[in-house]
């Protein structure tokens, strides 16, 4: 299985999440704790679970 940063995800209900083993990477922790971001209105984001779902 191959993974790419530029995958196509655009359907209602599609989920993007950080892999469990990456939850403790300092860069990921810093980015999720930062209030300096714009969250698009078409995404429902759960920062605690490091997961986002397309809602439209």
Secondary structure, DSSP 8 states (H G I E B T S, - for coil): ----TT----STT-EEE--GGGTT-HHHHHHHH-S-----TTEEEETTTTEEEE--
